[in-house]
Amino acid sequence: MGKYKIKIGIIGGSGLDDPDILDNRAERKVTTPFGDPSDILIEGTIGGQECVLLARHGRRHTIMPSAVNFRANIWALKEAGCTHILASTATGSLREDIVPGDLVVLNDFIDRTTKRAQSFFDGTLEEGVCHLPMYPAFCEETRMAVIKALTALGFKHHTKGTCVSIEGPRFSSRAESNMFRSWGADVINMTTCPEVVLAKEAGICYAAVAMATDYDCWRDHGDSVSVSDVLATFKKNAEKVTALFKDIVPAIGSMGHWDDIIDNLRGTVNGNIMKPSH
């Protein structure tokens, strides 16, 4: 038994926030020093492992990307005792070989958002500024566990990918889409940032599984991206991510080496807080 009680937060993206994946469900309304999260927390178990489900955009998808209270969402999961977060996200593909329906285990990001609070260290709770290193951007050990599960399930996946997060809610222009391709981005969405940054700042092991739903608009042939196509592809393939979560949640809980990983993560955060001089 490690010193940390493992508890896994699941952040459901577009089309993947079904509470039926949980056993022993209990709903809990919470608030945080940063306001209310997107929805209630739904606590329960998967394969006997404690977890918490949170719908990123609200259960009825009423919150646009720029209006998601990312700080409240991450803080609520931290306060609920989550040591890990598994996030799902719908993404557009910027690469021919990432075909709609493919899963991508993200390992890096490019942040093109402009309106979102990126840190908990704003004087709300304590003084100081956290100059957080973002390499690695995602928890590598959790990523590896996800990749192992995807391989065992036989789902087509890509073991790494750089996601560019845009402000939204509009999709990219073709010029923007081609620019992101030239930067080396593999997929595009509107929510990975600042979610991944805040999870790391909170000392939580965070991994994200992206589902490619479309080819954005960079291709010279084919239709442009549309909401109906995105949701249709995601719903058609959502059972893959559901099956993944059912497999990976108890697997993470049974792994016995998290103490050092969590200690190192939290030590990195604490070691990069610059306190004000008095």
C-alpha positions in Angstrom: 0.0 0.0 0.0 1.6 3.3 -1.1 1.3 6.5 0.8 -1.1 8.0 -1.8 -4.6 6.6 -2.2 -5.0 6.4 -5.9 -8.2 8.1 -7.2 -8.7 8.9 -10.9 -10.5 11.8 -12.3 -12.1 11.4 -15.7 -12.8 14.5 -17.7 -15.2 13.7 -20.5 -15.1 15.8 -23.7 -17.6 16.2 -26.5 -19.8 13.1 -26.6 -18.0 11.2 -23.8 -19.4 12.1 -20.4 -21.6 9.1 -19.7 -22.0 8.4 -16.0 -23.1 4.8 -16.8 -19.4 3.8 -16.9 -19.3 4.1 -13.1 -20.6 1.7 -10.5 -21.8 2.9 -7.1 -22.5 6.4 -8.5 -23.1 9.4 -6.2 -23.5 13.0 -7.4 -21.9 15.8 -5.5 -22.2 19.5 -6.1 -19.1 21.4 -5.2 -17.6 24.9 -5.5 -14.0 26.0 -5.3 -12.0 29.2 -4.5 -12.0 29.7 -8.3 -15.7 29.4 -8.8 -18.0 26.5 -9.8 -16.7 23.6 -12.0 -18.5 22.8 -15.2 -20.9 20.4 -13.5 -21.5 18.2 -10.6 -18.9 15.6 -9.7 -20.1 12.0 -10.2 -18.1 9.7 -7.9 -18.1 6.0 -8.2 -15.9 3.0 -9.1 -14.7 1.2 -12.2 -13.5 -2.3 -11.6 -13.4 -1.4 -7.9 -11.1 1.6 -8.4 -12.4 4.9 -7.1 -12.9 7.6 -9.7 -14.7 10.8 -10.4 -16.3 11.9 -13.6 -16.6 15.5 -14.7 -18.2 16.8 -17.9 -15.9 19.5 -19.3 -18.6 21.3 -21.1 -21.4 20.4 -18.7 -23.6 17.4 -19.2 -25.7 19.1 -21.8 -22.7 20.7 -23.5 -23.8 24.2 -22.7 -20.3 25.7 -22.0 -18.2 26.9 -24.9 -14.5 26.2 -24.7 -13.5 29.8 -23.7 -16.0 29.8 -20.9 -14.9 26.5 -19.3 -13.7 27.2 -15.8 -10.6 25.1 -16.1 -9.2 26.2 -12.7 -12.4 25.2 -10.9 -12.5 21.9 -12.7 -9.0 20.9 -11.8 -9.2 22.2 -8.3 -12.5 20.3 -7.7 -10.9 17.1 -8.8 -7.8 17.8 -6.6 -10.0 18.5 -3.6 -11.9 15.3 -4.3 -8.6 13.5 -3.8 -7.7 12.7 -7.4 -4.1 11.7 -8.0 -4.6 11.1 -11.7 -6.7 12.6 -14.5 -7.6 10.9 -17.7 -9.0 13.3 -20.2 -10.8 12.6 -23.5 -10.9 15.3 -26.2 -12.2 15.6 -29.8 -9.6 16.8 -32.1 -9.1 17.6 -35.8 -6.3 15.8 -37.6 -3.5 17.8 -39.1 -1.8 14.7 -40.6 -2.9 12.4 -43.4 -1.9 9.4 -41.4 -4.1 10.3 -38.4 -7.4 9.2 -39.8 -10.8 10.2 -38.3 -11.6 7.6 -35.7 -7.9 7.1 -34.7 -6.9 7.7 -31.1 -3.8 9.8 -30.2 -2.1 9.7 -26.8 -0.9 13.3 -26.6 2.6 14.0 -25.4 3.0 17.8 -26.2 1.1 20.9 -27.0 1.2 24.3 -28.6 -1.0 26.9 -26.8 -2.8 29.4 -29.0 -5.5 30.3 -26.5 -5.6 34.0 -25.3 -8.4 34.4 -22.7 -7.8 31.7 -20.1 -6.4 31.8 -16.6 -3.3 29.6 -16.7 -2.3 29.3 -13.1 -3.6 28.8 -9.6 -1.0 31.2 -8.3 -2.8 34.5 -8.7 -3.0 35.5 -5.0 -6.3 33.8 -4.5 -4.9 31.2 -2.2 -1.3 32.0 -1.5 1.4 34.4 -2.6 4.0 33.6 -5.2 4.3 32.9 -8.9 4.8 29.3 -10.2 7.2 29.2 -13.2 6.2 25.7 -14.1 8.4 23.7 -16.5 6.2 22.1 -19.1 8.5 19.4 -20.3 7.3 16.7 -20.1 3.9 18.2 -20.7 1.9 15.1 -19.8 2.6 12.4 -17.2 4.8 9.9 -19.1 4.0 7.0 -16.8 0.3 7.5 -17.1 0.7 7.9 -20.9 2.6 4.6 -21.1 -0.2 2.9 -19.1 -2.8 4.2 -21.6 -0.7 3.1 -24.6 -0.3 -0.4 -23.1 -4.1 -0.6 -22.6 -4.8 0.6 -26.1 -2.4 -2.0 -27.5 -4.0 -4.8 -25.5 -7.5 -3.7 -26.7 -6.3 -3.7 -30.3 -7.5 -0.1 -31.0 -5.7 1.8 -33.7 -3.7 4.5 -31.9 -0.7 6.8 -32.2 1.7 6.7 -29.3 2.4 10.4 -29.4 1.1 13.6 -30.8 1.4 17.4 -30.4 -1.9 19.2 -30.0 -2.4 22.8 -30.8 -5.1 24.4 -28.7 -7.0 27.3 -30.2 -9.3 29.7 -28.5 -12.4 28.8 -30.5 -15.3 28.5 -30.6 -14.8 28.9 -34.4 -12.7 26.4 -36.3 -9.4 27.4 -38.0 -9.1 29.2 -41.3 -7.2 27.2 -44.0 -4.2 29.5 -43.6 -4.1 28.9 -39.9 -4.6 25.1 -40.3 -1.6 25.0 -42.7 0.5 27.2 -40.4 -0.2 24.8 -37.5 0.9 21.9 -39.7 4.1 23.7 -40.6 4.8 24.1 -36.8 4.7 20.3 -36.4 1.3 20.1 -34.7 -0.5 16.7 -35.3 -4.0 17.5 -34.0 -6.0 20.5 -33.1 -8.6 21.2 -30.4 -9.9 23.9 -28.1 -9.5 22.5 -24.6 -6.1 20.8 -23.9 -4.8 24.2 -22.7 -4.8 25.2 -20.0 -6.2 22.0 -18.6 -2.9 20.1 -18.9 -1.0 23.0 -17.4 -3.3 23.3 -14.4 -3.3 19.6 -13.8 0.5 19.6 -13.6 0.5 22.7 -11.4 -2.0 20.9 -9.1 0.5 17.9 -8.8 -1.9 15.5 -10.6 -0.7 12.9 -13.1 -2.5 13.8 -16.3 -2.9 12.0 -19.6 -5.1 12.8 -22.5 -6.6 10.6 -25.2 -7.5 12.5 -28.3 -9.9 11.2 -30.9 -9.5 12.5 -34.4 -12.9 13.4 -35.7 -12.1 15.2 -39.0 -9.3 16.6 -41.1 -9.8 20.2 -40.1 -9.7 22.3 -43.3 -6.1 22.0 -44.6 -6.7 19.4 -47.3 -7.3 20.4 -50.9 -9.9 17.6 -51.2 -12.7 16.6 -48.9 -15.3 18.5 -46.9 -14.5 21.2 -44.4 -14.9 20.5 -40.7 -18.4 20.8 -39.3 -20.0 20.3 -35.8 -22.3 17.6 -37.1 -19.4 15.6 -38.6 -17.3 16.0 -35.4 -20.1 14.7 -33.2 -21.1 11.9 -35.5 -17.5 10.6 -35.6 -17.0 11.0 -31.9 -20.3 9.2 -31.0 -19.6 6.4 -33.4 -16.2 5.8 -31.8 -16.9 6.8 -28.2 -17.2 3.1 -27.3 -13.5 2.8 -27.9 -12.7 5.5 -25.3 -15.3 4.1 -22.9 -13.7 0.6 -23.2 -10.3 2.2 -22.7 -11.4 3.9 -19.5 -13.0 0.7 -18.2 -9.7 -1.1 -18.7 -7.1 1.6 -17.7 -8.7 2.9 -14.5 -8.3 -0.4 -12.5 -4.9 -1.0 -14.2 -3.6 2.4 -12.9 -5.0 1.6 -9.5 -3.2 -1.7 -9.3 0.2 -0.3 -10.3 2.3 0.0 -7.2 5.0 2.6 -8.2 3.1 5.9 -8.0 4.6 7.3 -4.8 7.9 8.5 -6.3 6.2 9.7 -9.5 3.7 11.9 -7.5 6.4 13.1 -5.1 8.6 14.1 -8.0 5.8 15.9 -9.8 4.8 17.8 -6.7 8.4 18.5 -5.9 8.8 20.1 -9.3 5.9 22.4 -8.7 7.0 23.4 -5.2 10.5 24.0 -6.4 9.4 26.4 -9.0 7.3 28.8 -6.9 8.9 32.2 -6.6 7.8 33.7 -3.3 7.6 37.5 -3.0 10.4 39.2 -1.0 9.3 41.2 2.0 
